[in-house]
Amino acid sequence: MTRSVHQVLLAVSFFLLAVPLTLVTPGVPSSLKADEAAYFMMAQSLAHDGDLELGVEDVDRAFDEFPFRPITNLIAMTNDGWHTVLYGKPYIYSLFAAPFVRFQGANGLVFFNMLLLVSMVWMGALYLSRFGEGSGPALFAAGFFLLSAGFSYVFWLQPEVFNMASVCACLFFAFHRTRRRLELPWTWVLLSGAALAPAVYNKPILAALGLGPLILLLVERRFKAVVLWVLAAAVALGLVVGVAVALTGHPTPYLGVKRQGVTVCEPGVVPIGPGPEGGAAPDEDRPTGGAWSWLFRIPSVDPPTLTANATYFLVGRHTGLFLYFPFALAALILFALATRRRSERWGLLLGILVVALFFLIFIPRNWQGGGGFVGNRYFVNAYPAFLFLVTRIPKRWFLPITWGLGGLLLGPLVFSPFSRSGPEPTLQSHVRNFPYPYFPLEQTLREVPGYHDTEVSGLRMKGRKDLFLPRGASAWVRGASQTELWLRGPEPLHQPVFLVSSEAPGNRVSLAIDGGSRQSLSFGEEATAQRVVLEVPALDAEDPIRYRLEVEASTGRIRGWHRQMPPNSCGYFNANPSYEESFFVGAEISYLGELEEIEADVWGLEWGSVDAPAMVSTGEEFSVAIEVKNLSGQTWPVRHAARVRLAYRWVDASGVATEGLRTELAEAVEPSRWLRQEQRVEAPMTAGRYTLELDPVYEFVGWFSDHPRGSPHRIEIEVVESEIAAPETGDPLVASEILPDEDP
């Protein structure tokens, strides 16, 4: 590299290294997330106490820097029933970071991460200088590391950047050729093998990336060097394991110990101890079980899921390799265009593929890195390997276009790498920007923050929290926006019927499913509800029953709602468990059911015995035991918003009817079956002689009494002032049940 390129790299390096020094405490992050608690507190413990035991002093130091909220998901481990509490994460990253944490706390750890990133830029530029002149190698190396999700992990107190640097150093020492290297060939071989050991200790599958250096030495027929490389890697790994045994009594926190995530609620208190009251039960639903035992099994491979995951891995909205690492795509293009692709690069590409397939096959619902991630948190560790596939730097247009693509995809992450503010903020808020909504949403993943995924009107609905709000049997979608809702149900949809309402004057709402014909609705000055039937294209037999509903509203109106926060288990912190929120509602949507189901003739019924009191008090809520038989020939539906419910009307002496409470059916009632159930009734607030008219209702469709075969059951009841006690009505009412197919 020329002197001017060196000066530019030095200037950029000093700029990047200065950023962590400017942050106030707490800086970035302002609170601990994902696995940060264990790694940061381990670094503090090693820096101040020289051990990995979780003690009161560790808790106090953590709260000194992060005093604003509980420290959640601190991974702890024990081998003596929680009498001794140790940190339950690999220690090696925290050990290297400890000197920086000693002097600058969490910001020192960020500085350490930035130092590692800068070192990778320099290694990349030096390696690529063999294949290009001028500023091209430095520009490619800088873009490769800065315009990637890897840059975001500089600001995470976790070992992703450390593992990246370990992989990068291994491959740099193996593939970088200089005159000095020819003088000290064994030194470079030993450094390459040893450099990979820390990454392998943290993520064993990264050992597959050693295929490139080993094949290089084999091609060069340097068989002694192969032995030295393996020996250096083994000795370095053994040293790391030996230190772990000395500090914790175990070679790794993933074998032979009990691990558990705990919440640190207040200073001065270790959150877990011996005995049944010492800690909460471990999470049995963890994808990896919290230990490496999941490695020693034959994975169950579902081909459709693997195919979907492979697509998401490359172009998924939250995880796609080419979206979050555009220079990986550039490296693959340059590798494909190379006139001569050497065996060691093919071996390196094979190692990359092995790492990717390992995560996709062994943890198919969690391969992106769990609940805390930006891009693919697990695969970012292997990302530097793509740089060493490059053996030529093209001139002119290639680098500017690649940098432009990086800015288009990763601008929000580079300029705000620690998340953005806005409605329903999340670490994944950048996916709301162009062009991410045009890429597929990862439907196979267990944890993708920022989405509601709940049952609404008998369908499972999933949508972004800033655009979609479940409200009982209906869903609110945001106005002046296009909302994407993913629908899942037990059976395929053909002609689903939705009820759409709006309170915004002049609002225009359109809906479509899976690219089918779009239906448009217009709303006037008054709030109204309209029914719409959508046509669903044929579903691929191999696809899961999942549909994409697009709802677009031209405007909306602010409506209030009550947010209930999860219970606060830490009394040390004052927490407001609930508060009032607002939502800009463009449309309220309820799923009524299939058109065939809505139009079905469900109206035939026969009344059996009805047990009701003769006298009740004003405003009293009581129960009526009913027996009713379904004579319609259709099962009475109960799952969707359009469902059969027990209802009634009070008819006073002048003939004025007033509707009352609804009672859900205990279950769907099949044709010719009897239903015996308690129906809730609330008495009028005015005393007098009334007729209680029991009449089931098919919600959003009609009353049974509107049809000849759906006559109501009428009972005369005296409603008296509340101070007069109503007489007892006899035997207690039985719980709801479906009677056998026989007369009562």
N, C-alpha and C positions, 0 to 999 in steps of 0.2 A: 504494500500500500504506500502511496505517496505521503509526503509530509503534510500536505494540505488535508488529506483524508484523515490522517491521524489527529490533526487539530480539531476537525469537525467532530470526530468521535469523542475526543476528550471533552469538548465543550458540552455535547449532549450528555455525556456521562456525569459530569459535574452538576449539570442542571438536574438530572434525575436523582442523584444522590442528595442534593440539597433539599428536595421536597419533604422527605420524612423529618428533617431537622426543623422545619418550620411549624410543625403541627403542635397545637396545645394538647394538654392531657385532660381527658382522653381524646386522642386524635382520631386516627382511622384504624380500626373501627371505633365507634362511640359506645358499642356494647358487644358482648361476645356472642357469636352465633356458631351454628354447626358444631364442628369439633374443636373450635378455637380454645375453649376453656382449658382442656387438658394440656394442649401443647404450650399455651402461654404460661399456665401455672407451673408446668414442669420446668420451663426455662427459668422462671423465678426461683423455684425450689433448688435447682442445680446451681444457679448463680449465687444464692444467698446461704443455702444450707448444705449444698453438696450432696443431696439425696433426692430420691423420688417418692418419698413418703408424704402423703397428704396430711398436713397438720394445721393447727389453728393459725399459726403464723402465715402459712400459705393463703388461707382464706382471707386474713386481714389485709395482706398485700394486694390481693386481687380486688377487694372492695375499695382500697385506697385509690385505685386507678379507675375502676368501673363501679361507682357507687349508686348508680341510678336505678338499677333493676336487679332481680335475682339472676344468678349465673346458672343457666339451664344446661342440661345435657353434658355435665362433667362426667367423663368416662373414668370410672374407678375400678380397681381390681383388688382381690385379696387371695391369700392362700391359707389363712388361719381363721376363717369365719368372721372377717371384718374386725378382728382385734387390731390388725395392722392394715391400714388403708393405703394403697399405692395407686399411682396413676396408671390407667389402663390403655395407654397408647404407646407406640414405639417412641423411644426417647431420643434417637440420634439427632433429629432436627433440632430439638430443644437444647441439646448439649452444645451444638455448634452455635446456636443463637444466644446462649446464656451470657457471654461477655457483653453483647450489645444490649440485652435486656437489663443487665446489671446497672448500666449507666443511663439508659433512656427508657426503660419500661417497654410498654407495647410499641411505642414508636421506634424503639431500638430494634425490635423484631421486624418492623416494616423496613427500616434501613437495611437490615441484613438481607431481606428478600430483594430489595432494590439493588443491592450490591451483587447478588447472584444474577439478577437479570442483566445488569450491565456487563458482567463477566461473560454471559452467554452471547451478548451482542458482539463483544470483541472476539470471542472464539469463532463465532460464525463468520465475521468479516475476515479474519485471518485465514480460515479454511477456504473461503470462496475466492480469496485473492489469487489462488492458484489458477482459477478458471476465468478470470476477467481482469481488466485494467480499469484505472480511474476510480470513480466513486461507486460504480455498479455493485461490487461485492458488499461494501458497507451499507448501501441503500437497501439491498436485499436482506442483509442480516438484521438491520434495524427494523425494517418493516415486518420481518418474520416474527420477531419477538414482541415488538411494541403493538403492532396491529393484530392482536390475537387475544383470546380470552385469558391466555397466560398472564397478560399484563394486569388483569383484574386481580389475580391471585397474589400479586405483590402486596396487596392491602388486606389479605387474609392471613391470620396468625396460624397458618397450617403449612404442612410440608410440601405442597404442590410445587412451588418454585424451587425448593431444595431438591426434590426428586428430578425435576427438569434439568437442573444444573449438574446433577450427578450423571444423568444420561448423556447430556451434552459433553461433559468433560471426557467421559469414556470414549465417545465416538471421535471427539476432536483429537485426543492423543493417538487414536488408531489411524485416522484418515488424513491428518494434517502432515504434509511433507515439507521439511526444511533441511537446509544443509546441516544445521545443528542436530537434527534428528538422526541423520546418517552417522554422526559421530557417536551418539548415545542411543543406539537402537533399543537396548534392553530397558533403559530407563523409561522410554515411552510405552513400551509394552507393559511394564509393571504398573505404570500410572493409569493406563487404560483399564486394566483389569480391576485395580483397586478402586478406581473412581466409581465403578458401577455398584459396588457393594452397599453403600448407604441406601440407594434407591431400591435395591433388591430386598434389603431388610425391611423397608417400609411396604413395598409392593412386590412380592416374590415373582410375579409374572413378568416383571420388567427384565428378568434374566434373559428372556427371549431376544432382547435387543443386542445381546452379546454375539448373536449369530454373525452379524456383519464383520466385527473385528476378527473373529475366529476364522471365518471363511477367507478373509483377506490374508491372514498368516498362512493358511493352508495353501492358497493359490500361489503364494510366494515361496512355498515349500520350506517355510521356516517352522519346522516341527518342534524344535526346542522352544521357540517363542510361544507356540500354542500352549505348551506345558507351563511356561512361565506366566502367561496371561491367566490361565485357569488357577494356577497356584496363588498368584497375587490376589485374584478375586476371592478365593477361598480363605486365604489368610486374613484379608481385610474384613470379610464377613465374620470369620471366627473371632476376630478382635472385637467387632461390634457386639456379637453375641456374648462374648466373655464379660464385657463391661456391663451388659444387661443383667447377667447372672450375678455379678458382684453388687449391683445396685438393688435388684429386686428378688433375686433368688430364682429367676426364670429366664430362659433365653429369649422369650417373646411374650408380650401380654396377651397373645391369642391362643396359647396352649397351656393347659394344666392349671388354670386359675379360674376364679369366678369373676365375671365382669358385669358391670351394671352402670347405667346412666343415672345420675343423681342431680338434684337441684340444690344449689348453695343459696340459702335464703338470707343469711345474715352474717355479719362479722362475728368472730369469736366462737363459731360453732362448726365442727366437722359434720357434714350432712349425713354420715352413715356410720354405723357401729355394730357391735355384736348383738345377737339376740333377735327375736322376732320383730322388735320395734326398731331395729337398727337401720332398715332401709326398705324401700318398696320392692315389689316383685319385679323381676326382669321382664323386659318386653319379649314375649314369645314370638311376636310376629316380625322380628327383625329378619331381613332377607338373608343375612349371613349368619344369624344366630349369635353374633358377637364374638365368634371364635373361628379358628381356621378349620374346624371339623367339616365345614361345608365343602372344603377343597377335596376331601377324601371320599368322594362319591361319584357315581356315574350320573351325569346330569340328564334330566328328561328334556328332550328337544322337541318342541312343537314347530314344525316347518312353517306354517303361516305366521306364527309369532316371530320366529327368527327372521323371516323375510321382511316383515313390517319393521322390526328393530333395525335391520341392516339399512333400510331406507331412512329411518329416523336418524340413525348414526351418521349418515352422510349429509342429509338435508333437513333434518328435523328442526322445527321452529325454536326449540329451547336447547338443542344439543348438537345440531348438525355440524359435522367436521368442516364442511366447506363454508358455512356461515360464520363460525367462530374462529376458524383458522384458515382464512383465504389463501395465505401463503403456502399452506399444505397442498392446496389444489395447484398453485403455481409450481411447487416442487415436483408434483406428480406429472404435470404437463412437460416440464423440462426433462424429467427422467424418461418419459415416453418418446420425446423428440431427440434424445441423445443418439448419436450415430453408433456409439459402442457402449453397451451397458454391461459393466463388469460384474463378475459373479458375486463379489462382496456386497454390491448394492442390491442385487436380487435377494441375497441372504438377509440384508437389513430390511427390505420391503416385506419379506416373509415374517421376520420378527415382529414388525408393526402389525401385520395381519393376525398373527397369533395373539398378541395382546388384545386387539379389538375383539376377536372371536371369543376369547376367554371370558370377557365381561358379558358379552351378549348371550353366551350359552349358559354360564354358571349363575348369573344373577339377571335373568331376562326382564325383571320388573324394577331393577334398581341400578342398571349399568351406568347411569349418568352421574352417580355420586350421592344419591340419597336426597333428603329434603333441602340441604344446603348446597347449591351448585350454581355456577354460571357457565354455560356451555357444558362440556363433558368433563366433570371434575376428576373422574378416574383416568380418562384417556389423556388429559393434558400432561400427565407425567411422561408419556411417551412422545409427545409432540416434537421435541428437538430432533428426533431421528429423521424426520422428513427433510431437514436441512441438508443432511449428508447424502441424500439421494441426488443432489444437484451437482453436476459436473460441467456446467457451462452457464454463463450469464449473458443472455441475449441483449442486444443494444436497442436503443431508440424506444419503441412504444411499449415493450413488455412491462418494464418496471413502473412507469407512470400509470398504466392501466391497473396493475396489481395494487398499487398504493391507493388509487381511486376506489377500487372495489373494497379495500380494507376500510377506508373512511366511510363508505356507504353502509357497510354492515356493522362496523365496530365503533363509529364515532361516539355514540352515547356511553359506551363502556370505557373508552379512552379518556373522555373528558369528565366522566363521573363514574369511576370504577367501583365505588362503594355504594351503589344504588341511587335511584333518583326519587325525588319527592313527587307527589301527585295523588290522585284518588286511589285508594287501596294500594299503597306502595308495596313493592316487593323487589327482591334482587333480580327478578326477571322482567322488570318493567320495560326494558328496552325492546321486548318482543312486540310491544304495542306500536312501534314505529315502522315505517316503510323500510324494507320490503318484507319484514318477518311474517305479517299475516298471510302472505301468499304461499308460505311453506307449510307442510303438514304438521298438525299438532300431534304430539306423541301420546297416542291413546293406550299404549301398553305399559306405560310407566306408573308406578305406584304413587310417587310423590312428585307433583309439579305444583309448587306454591302459586298463589294468586288466582285460583279458580274455585268457584262453588261447584260441588258435585253432589247433588242431592235429588231425592225423589220429589217430583212435582206432578200432581194429577195422575199418578200411576206410571209415569215415565221417569227414568233417570235423566236428569238434565245437567250438563256441564258447560260452564261458560265463565268468562273473565269476570272477576269481582267488580271491576269498575264499570262493566256494561250490563251485568245481569245480577238480579237480586231475587232469590226465592222468597215468596210470601205465601206460605201455606199451600193452598191448592192452585196458586197462580204464580206467575213469574213477571217481574218488572224488567223491562229492557230500557236502556238509556236512550233519550231523545237526541235528535240531530246526529245520529251515529248509525253505523251498520254493526249489528251484533251477531256473533256466531255462537250458536247453541248446538251442542252435541247431544243427541237423544239416543237412549238405549232402553230397550224393553224386552220382555220375555218372548214376544212374537213379532214377526215382520209387520211393518206398516205398509198399507196400500193406499187408502184414502183417509188420512187422518183429518179430524175435524177440530179446529181451534176456535175458541172464543176470544176475540180481540177487542179491548176497550181502550179508550183514550179520553183524558180530560183536557187535552190541549186543543183549543180552537184552530181549525184549518190544518190539522195534522194529517199527513199522508203516510200510511204504513203499508209496506209491501213485505211479502213472505214467500219463500221458496225452499224446497228441500232437495238436497243433492243435485242441484242444477236443473231441477224440473221446472215446469211452467210457474212463473211468478204471478201471485195474486196481489192486487193493489186495493187498498181501502182508503176512503176519505171520511173525515170526521168534521162535523159542523161546530157550532158554538157551544152546544150542550154535550155533556159527557154521555156517550153512547157505547153500546157493545154490539159487535157484528160477528157473525159466524162465517168462517171461511173453510173450504175444503181444499186440501192440497193433494196433488198427484205425485206419487213417489216412484221414481224410476226403479226398474227391476234390480234386486240386490244380488250381487255375486254370491253363489252358494257357499264359497269358501270364506267369505268375509263374515265378521261378527255382525250381529244385528245392531248397527250403529248408523245414525243418520246425522247429517249436517243441516241444521235449520238456519237460514239467514233471515234476519228481521232488520228492516231499515225503517226508521222513523224520521220524518223531516223536522219535527220539533218536539217539544215536551213541556211538562209542567213539574215544578218542584213538589214533592210529597215527602212527608216526614215518616220516619220509622224508628223503632226502638232497637238499639244494638245491645245485646246481652253478652258480656265478655265471660270467658271461662272463669270458674271460681279461683280466687287467689289463695294459694296454699301457703304463702309466705306472709305471716303476720307482721314482719319487720317493715314491709313496704305498704304504704297506704295506696289502695287501688280502688278506682271507681268501676264497679262491676258492670254498670250499664249507663247508657246516655242516649240522648236523642240525636239522630242523624237525619240527613236529607238526601234525596235521590231525584235526579232529573228524569222523570218517567216519560218515555215516549210512547210506550204501549204496555198494557197488562194482558198477559196471555195465559189461557188455561187450555189444557188438552182435554177435549170432551170424549174422545174415543174414535173408533173407526166409523165411517159413514154408514156402513152396513149395520153396525151395532146401534147407532143413533136412530136409524130408521126402523129398527126391529119392533115388532108388535109385542110389547111386554105387559099389556094392560090388563089381562085377565086375572082376577083374583076371587077368592072365596073366604069370607070371614068365619072363623070358629068362635070359641068362647073369648070374651073380653072381660077382664076383671078390673073395674075402676071404682073408686069411692063415690058415694052418693053426695057427699058434702066435703068441700075443701075451703081453706081460708084464702083470702085475697093475697095474691103474690106468692102463694105456696108452690113449691116445686115438688111434684110427686110422680109416681110411676103407675103405668097402666100395663097390666099383663095381657098381651094379645096373642091370638093364634090366627094366622092367615096362610092361605094356600095359594101357590103360584099356578094359575090355570092358563098361562099365556102360551106355553110351548117354547118360550125363550128363557134362558137363565137371566135372572135379575142381576145386572152388573153392579159391582161395588168398588172397582179400582180407580176409575178416572173421575174427573170433575163431573161429567155426566154419569150419574149413578143413581140407583134407587135408594131412597132413604124414607124412613117413617116420619110422617109429618101430621099436622092437625090444624084445625081452625076452631076458634071459639065463635059461636053465632049467638048474638044476644036476642032479646025479645023482639027488637025491631027488625031483625033479619040481617044486621051488619056483621060481617065475618072478619075476624082478625087472625092472621097466621101466627104460629108459635114456633117452638123449638124443633130442630131436626134431630133424629136419632139414626146413627149408622146401623146398617144391617150387620149382624154378627158375621155373616159370610155370604157369598153368592148363593142364591136360592135357585136350585134347578127346577125344571118343569115338574109339576105334580107333587112337589115337596111342600110340607108344612113347616112354617117358621113359628116358633114360640119364643117370645122375647119381651123384655121390659122396655116400654117406650117412655121417654122422659116428657113430662108435660108441666107447664107453668101456668098457674091459675091467673085470671084477669085481676087487675088491681081494683076493679069496682065490683061491689057485691051485687048479686042478682041471680036470676035463673038463666042458665046458659045451656046450649047444646054443644057438647064436645064432638066434633066431626073428625074422626080419624080417617086420614086419606094419604096413602103413600104418594111420593112425588118422584118423578124421573127428572133430576135436576137439569135445568137448561133445555128441557124438552117439553114437559107438561105434567099435569096432575092426573092421577089414575081416574079421578071422578069425571074428567073431561071425555072419557070414553065409555061406551055402553057397558063393557064388561068390568069396569073398574069402580063400582059404586062404593061410597064411603060407609063407614060404620058410625052411627050416631048414638050418643049417650046423653041423657038429661042429668045435669049436675047443678047442685045449689052451691053458689059461692057466697060465703059469709065473711063478715069482717074478721080480721086476723085475730082479735082477742077471743073469738069463739073457737074452741078447739074442735077440729074435725074428728068424727068418730073413726075408730079402727075399722079396717076393711076386711079383716079375716086373715086367712093364711098368708104368710110372707111370699113374695114373688120369687120365682126361680130364676136362675141365670139363663142367658140366651142359649138356645140350642136349636138344632134342626131336627124335626120329628121325622120318623119313618113315613113311608108313603102309605098312610092309612088315615081314615077319618078320625077326628078328635073325639 
